[in-house]
Amino acid sequence: MNLKLETEFSKADILQEVDALKKQIDNMRPLPEDVEGKVMQKLRLDWNYHSNAIEGNRLSYGETVAFLMEGITAKGKPLKDHLDIRGHNEAINFLLSIVKESRPISEVEIRALHKMILVEPYEVSAQTTEGIPTTKRISIGEYKTSANHVKTATGETHYYATPEETPAKMQELMEWYTEVSNHSEIHPVVIAALFHHKFVSIHPFDDGNGRLSRILMNLILMQKGYPPVVIKMDDRQNYYALLSRADNGDGWPFIEYITEQLQSSLQLYMKAANGQNIDEESDIDKEIALFKMEIKKEVKLKEKKSEVLIRNTIERDIYPLFRRITNKTGEFDEFFFDNEKYFEYPLQIGKSNPVFKVSFEDLTFSPEIPINNNCINYYCVFKEFKNSDKKFDLSINWKINFEEFIYTITDITSVEQQEIIKRFINELKLAIKNIL
């Protein structure tokens, strides 16, 4: 493998400057635990925010800090934006375990990191090769199965590796990485920056390639004892332009750019080690977020219930959840001669019929369904167990209450849905076992 270009890049003066700065910091080690912790916390928060913001995440810096440090979700912001931040942070934790255990980077680790970043499969808008609008399911931890070329700002198409080429291209990348890593004359920053560019050029996954490329670049740097690099959201156009130049064979400007960002991270360590303030002007968002967390302990922000809010919650969250529950309980139908699943809506006092009943077969939420702002009931009824010696009926009832203030209007994540479904099924299994 011809590594002449990588070797030549490694002789640049700026890389010697970086190593001199790193040596200064290493000579000051061990740094006080609070200094090390404060610098790494800032770098991680910046990394989480900026890397996701570059890809379109709508959480502000302050909202990112509040979510990661206190679990406070940003009102009005999409659930997926929160999932992306959480997944990215978990990927950094996984990265740190790889560094600590000195494990080599492999395609297995890359797939695992991709799963963490994207959290769960999802649908996105797409176009067919004929330009017809369609949807595309984004898988996690699996190489792409369809082309993911993109249109540039000039209207031209930027081509990545085809799905058929991707496995071989990734194998070539890992072989290149193994060889350059064992080459004493090739600088780690050159390796990290070129790995980033080569990975993005392949674009091996349907989504998440940008975030993952920056994670892998930092993994390479941190394995060699350097701090992570943070590409700022405000600088993304310059960042993209330098990647584009590397696509056209001019790779040094991108390497130089990454080196400059690494210098910034090292200078942060130097300032902290010398007792200087490492906060930036942009950190005002963080200060606001932390202050809001503090005063929220005293000010209880509440959403008063209304018929509109309750109807929205039932239609958006409760009905889809109980459709899944009903489908799962359908696995038990074969053991009974009959079954019935339905919702009951209690009517207000004075009505001739005390409840309004909606069977699962008619499970559509129409304006005619009465809401008394208090509760709804879900029933799962099984009739006549198919055993003449132990014939019985079984009914499970879940009541959903709407208190005046003590509930929040929010999306139920897929993980939360799975936990609720699991609990319901466990109750059903336990009820059957107790009778048998």
C-alpha positions in Angstrom: 0.0 0.0 0.0 1.5 3.4 -1.0 1.4 5.7 2.0 3.7 8.4 0.6 1.1 11.1 0.7 0.1 10.3 4.3 3.8 10.4 5.3 4.3 13.8 3.6 1.3 15.3 5.3 2.7 14.2 8.7 5.8 16.4 8.3 3.8 19.7 8.5 4.9 22.2 11.0 1.4 22.6 12.5 1.4 19.0 13.6 4.7 19.6 15.4 3.0 22.5 17.1 0.2 20.3 18.2 2.5 17.7 19.7 4.5 20.4 21.5 1.3 21.7 23.1 0.2 18.1 24.0 3.6 17.5 25.6 3.2 20.6 27.7 -0.1 19.3 29.0 1.2 15.8 29.5 4.1 17.2 31.6 1.5 18.8 33.9 -0.3 15.5 34.5 -1.9 14.2 36.6 -4.2 17.1 36.4 -6.6 17.7 39.4 -9.7 15.5 39.0 -12.0 18.5 38.9 -10.0 20.2 36.1 -10.0 17.1 34.0 -13.7 16.5 34.6 -14.7 20.1 33.8 -12.8 20.2 30.5 -14.1 16.8 29.4 -17.7 17.8 30.4 -17.5 20.9 28.3 -16.0 19.1 25.3 -18.7 16.4 25.6 -21.6 18.9 25.8 -20.2 20.9 22.9 -19.6 17.7 20.9 -23.1 16.4 21.5 -24.7 19.7 20.6 -22.7 20.8 17.6 -22.4 17.3 15.9 -26.2 16.9 16.1 -27.0 20.5 15.2 -24.9 20.2 12.0 -27.3 17.4 10.9 -30.4 19.4 11.6 -31.2 18.7 15.3 -33.4 21.6 16.6 -32.4 21.5 20.3 -30.6 24.6 21.4 -27.3 24.3 23.3 -29.1 25.1 26.5 -31.8 22.5 25.8 -29.1 19.9 25.1 -27.4 20.6 28.4 -30.7 20.5 30.3 -31.6 17.2 28.7 -28.3 15.4 29.2 -27.6 16.7 32.7 -31.1 16.7 34.2 -33.3 14.8 31.8 -35.4 17.9 31.1 -37.1 17.6 27.7 -37.6 20.7 25.6 -41.3 21.6 25.1 -42.4 21.7 21.5 -39.2 20.0 20.2 -39.5 16.7 18.3 -39.0 13.4 20.2 -36.5 12.3 17.6 -34.2 15.3 18.4 -34.1 14.1 22.0 -33.4 10.5 21.0 -30.6 11.6 18.7 -28.9 13.5 21.5 -29.4 10.7 24.0 -28.1 8.1 21.4 -25.1 10.3 20.6 -24.2 10.6 24.2 -24.4 6.9 24.8 -22.2 6.4 21.7 -19.6 8.6 23.4 -19.8 6.5 26.5 -19.2 3.4 24.4 -16.3 5.2 22.7 -14.7 5.9 26.1 -15.0 2.2 27.0 -13.2 1.2 23.7 -10.4 3.7 24.6 -10.1 2.5 28.2 -9.9 -1.1 27.1 -7.5 -0.3 24.2 -9.8 -2.3 21.8 -9.0 -2.0 18.1 -11.6 -0.3 15.9 -13.5 -2.9 13.8 -16.6 -3.0 11.6 -18.4 -4.7 14.5 -17.7 -1.7 16.7 -18.7 0.7 13.9 -22.1 -1.0 13.5 -22.6 -1.0 17.3 -21.9 2.8 17.4 -24.3 3.3 14.6 -27.1 1.5 16.5 -26.5 3.7 19.5 -26.6 6.9 17.5 -29.8 6.2 15.7 -31.5 4.5 18.7 -34.3 2.8 16.7 -35.4 2.4 13.0 -37.6 5.1 11.5 -39.2 6.3 8.3 -38.0 9.3 6.2 -39.2 10.9 3.1 -37.3 9.9 -0.1 -37.5 9.8 -3.9 -37.3 6.9 -6.3 -34.7 7.0 -9.1 -37.5 8.4 -11.3 -38.0 11.3 -8.8 -41.3 10.0 -7.4 -41.9 10.8 -3.7 -41.8 7.8 -1.4 -40.7 6.8 2.1 -37.6 4.9 3.2 -37.1 2.9 6.3 -33.8 3.7 8.0 -32.2 0.6 9.6 -29.7 0.7 12.4 -26.4 -1.1 12.5 -26.8 -2.3 8.9 -25.1 -1.1 5.8 -27.3 0.7 3.2 -29.4 -1.4 0.8 -30.3 1.5 -1.5 -28.4 4.5 -2.9 -28.1 7.5 -0.7 -26.7 10.1 -3.1 -27.5 13.7 -2.3 -28.1 16.9 -4.3 -25.7 19.7 -3.5 -26.6 23.4 -3.2 -25.7 23.8 -6.9 -28.2 21.2 -7.9 -25.6 18.6 -8.8 -25.7 15.1 -7.5 -23.0 14.0 -5.1 -22.4 10.2 -5.5 -21.3 7.9 -2.6 -20.5 4.3 -2.8 -23.3 2.1 -4.1 -24.9 -0.5 -1.7 -23.1 -3.2 -3.7 -19.7 -1.5 -3.3 -20.1 -0.6 0.3 -18.9 -3.9 2.0 -15.8 -4.0 0.0 -15.1 -0.3 0.4 -15.5 -0.6 4.2 -13.1 -3.6 4.2 -10.6 -1.5 2.2 -11.0 1.4 4.7 -10.3 -0.9 7.7 -7.3 -2.4 5.9 -5.9 1.1 5.2 -6.5 2.1 8.9 -4.7 -1.0 10.2 -1.7 -0.3 8.0 -1.4 3.5 8.7 -1.9 2.9 12.5 1.2 0.7 12.5 3.2 3.2 10.5 5.4 5.2 12.9 5.9 8.1 10.5 2.2 8.9 10.0 0.7 11.3 12.5 -2.5 10.3 14.4 -4.2 13.5 13.4 -3.6 12.8 9.7 -5.0 9.3 10.2 -8.1 10.6 12.1 -8.9 13.3 9.5 -8.4 11.1 6.5 -10.4 8.3 8.1 -13.3 10.8 8.6 -13.1 11.8 5.0 -12.9 8.3 3.6 -15.8 7.1 5.8 -18.0 10.0 4.6 -17.0 9.3 1.0 -18.4 5.8 1.4 -21.5 6.9 3.3 -22.0 3.2 4.4 -25.3 3.7 6.3 -28.7 5.1 5.3 -28.4 7.9 7.8 -26.1 9.0 10.6 -22.9 9.0 8.6 -21.8 12.5 9.5 -22.3 12.1 13.3 -20.6 8.6 13.1 -17.6 9.9 11.1 -16.9 12.6 13.7 -17.2 10.0 16.5 -14.8 7.6 14.8 -12.4 10.5 14.1 -12.4 11.4 17.8 -12.1 7.7 18.8 -8.8 7.5 16.8 -7.5 10.7 18.4 -8.5 9.7 21.9 -6.9 6.3 21.5 -3.6 8.2 20.9 -4.0 10.4 23.9 -5.5 13.5 22.3 -8.7 15.2 23.3 -11.8 15.1 21.0 -12.3 17.7 18.2 -15.5 19.7 18.1 -16.7 20.9 14.7 -18.9 24.0 15.5 -22.3 24.4 14.0 -21.5 27.9 12.9 -18.6 26.6 10.8 -20.4 23.8 9.0 -20.3 25.5 5.6 -16.5 25.8 5.8 -16.3 22.2 7.1 -18.4 20.9 4.2 -16.4 22.9 1.7 -13.1 21.4 2.9 -14.6 17.9 2.7 -15.6 18.7 -0.9 -12.0 19.8 -1.7 -10.8 16.5 -0.3 -13.3 14.7 -2.6 -11.5 16.3 -5.5 -8.1 15.1 -4.3 -7.0 18.2 -2.2 -6.9 16.5 1.2 -4.4 18.7 3.1 -6.8 21.7 3.8 -9.2 19.4 5.6 -6.4 17.8 7.7 -5.1 21.3 8.6 -8.7 22.3 9.6 -9.0 19.3 11.9 -5.6 20.1 13.4 -6.7 23.6 14.2 -9.8 22.4 16.0 -7.6 20.0 17.9 -5.4 22.9 18.9 -8.5 24.6 20.3 -9.3 21.5 22.5 -5.7 21.3 23.7 -5.7 25.0 24.6 -8.9 24.4 26.6 -6.9 21.9 28.7 -4.0 24.4 29.1 -6.3 27.2 30.2 -8.0 24.9 32.8 -4.7 23.5 34.0 -3.5 27.1 34.6 -6.7 28.0 36.5 -8.2 30.2 33.8 -11.9 30.3 32.9 -12.7 28.0 30.0 -16.3 29.2 29.4 -17.0 30.8 26.0 -19.5 33.6 25.2 -21.7 31.0 23.6 -22.0 29.2 26.9 -24.6 31.7 28.0 -27.2 29.2 26.7 -25.9 26.7 29.2 -26.1 29.2 32.1 -29.7 30.0 31.2 -30.5 26.3 31.0 -29.0 25.6 34.4 -30.7 28.6 36.0 -34.1 27.3 34.6 -33.4 23.9 36.1 -32.8 25.6 39.5 -36.0 27.7 39.5 -38.2 24.9 38.2 -37.7 23.3 41.6 -39.7 26.2 43.0 -42.0 27.0 40.1 -44.2 24.1 39.1 -45.1 24.5 35.5 -48.5 22.8 34.9 -50.7 22.2 31.9 -54.3 22.3 33.0 -56.4 19.6 31.4 -59.0 20.4 28.8 -61.2 18.3 26.5 -59.0 19.3 23.5 -55.8 18.1 25.2 -57.4 14.9 26.4 -58.8 14.1 22.9 -55.3 14.8 21.4 -53.6 12.5 23.9 -56.1 9.7 23.3 -55.8 9.9 19.5 -52.1 10.4 19.4 -50.8 8.2 22.2 -53.5 6.0 23.9 -55.2 4.5 20.8 -51.9 3.5 19.0 -50.6 2.0 22.2 -53.7 -0.1 22.9 -53.9 -1.2 19.2 -50.5 -2.8 19.9 -51.7 -4.3 23.2 -54.7 -5.7 21.5 -52.7 -7.2 18.7 -50.4 -8.9 21.3 -53.2 -10.2 23.4 -54.6 -11.7 20.2 -52.0 -14.4 20.6 -54.2 -15.8 23.4 -57.4 -15.8 21.5 -57.0 -19.4 20.3 -57.4 -20.7 23.9 -60.9 -19.2 24.3 -64.1 -19.6 22.4 -64.8 -15.9 22.3 -63.1 -12.6 23.2 -63.8 -8.9 23.3 -61.6 -5.8 23.5 -63.1 -2.4 23.9 -63.0 1.1 25.5 -65.6 2.5 27.8 -66.1 6.2 28.2 -68.1 7.0 31.3 -70.9 9.5 30.6 -71.8 12.4 32.8 -74.3 11.9 35.6 -77.9 11.9 34.4 -77.4 10.2 31.1 -79.6 7.1 30.4 -76.7 4.9 29.6 -73.8 5.2 32.1 -71.0 4.4 29.5 -70.2 4.9 25.8 -68.6 1.7 24.5 -66.2 1.5 21.5 -65.1 -2.0 20.4 -61.5 -2.5 19.1 -62.9 -3.3 15.6 -64.3 0.2 15.5 -61.3 1.8 17.1 -61.4 5.2 15.5 -61.6 8.3 17.6 -64.4 10.4 16.3 -65.8 13.8 17.6 -69.0 12.0 18.6 -67.2 10.1 21.4 -68.1 11.9 24.6 -65.3 13.0 27.0 -66.1 13.8 30.6 -62.5 14.9 31.3 -62.0 12.2 34.0 -61.1 8.8 32.7 -61.5 6.0 30.1 -61.4 2.2 30.7 -59.9 -0.4 28.5 -61.2 -4.0 28.7 -59.7 -7.2 27.4 -62.2 -10.0 27.9 -61.7 -13.7 27.2 -64.8 -16.0 27.3 -64.9 -19.8 27.9 -61.5 -21.4 28.2 -61.2 -24.4 25.9 -61.0 -27.0 28.6 -64.2 -28.6 29.9 -62.6 -29.4 33.3 -61.4 -25.8 33.8 -63.8 -23.6 31.9 -63.5 -19.9 32.9 -63.8 -16.4 31.7 -61.1 -13.8 32.1 -61.2 -10.0 32.1 -58.4 -7.5 32.5 -59.3 -3.8 32.9 -57.0 -0.8 32.8 -58.2 2.6 33.8 -56.7 5.7 32.5 -57.3 8.8 34.7 -56.9 12.4 33.6 -56.1 14.4 36.8 -56.4 18.2 36.9 -52.7 18.8 36.6 -50.8 15.6 37.4 -50.0 14.4 33.9 -48.0 15.7 31.0 -48.9 15.9 27.3 -46.0 14.1 25.6 -45.2 11.3 23.1 -44.8 7.8 24.4 -41.5 6.4 23.2 -41.3 3.0 21.6 -39.3 1.8 24.6 -42.0 3.0 27.0 -44.7 1.4 24.9 -42.8 -1.9 25.0 -42.6 -1.7 28.8 -46.4 -1.0 29.1 -47.2 -3.9 26.7 -44.9 -6.2 28.5 -46.6 -5.4 31.8 -50.0 -5.9 30.4 -49.1 -9.3 28.9 -47.4 -10.4 32.2 -50.7 -9.5 34.0 -52.6 -11.6 31.5 -50.2 -14.6 31.8 -50.3 -14.4 35.6 -54.1 -14.3 35.7 -54.3 -17.5 33.5 -51.6 -19.3 35.6 -53.4 -18.5 38.8 -56.6 -20.0 37.6 -54.9 -23.1 36.1 
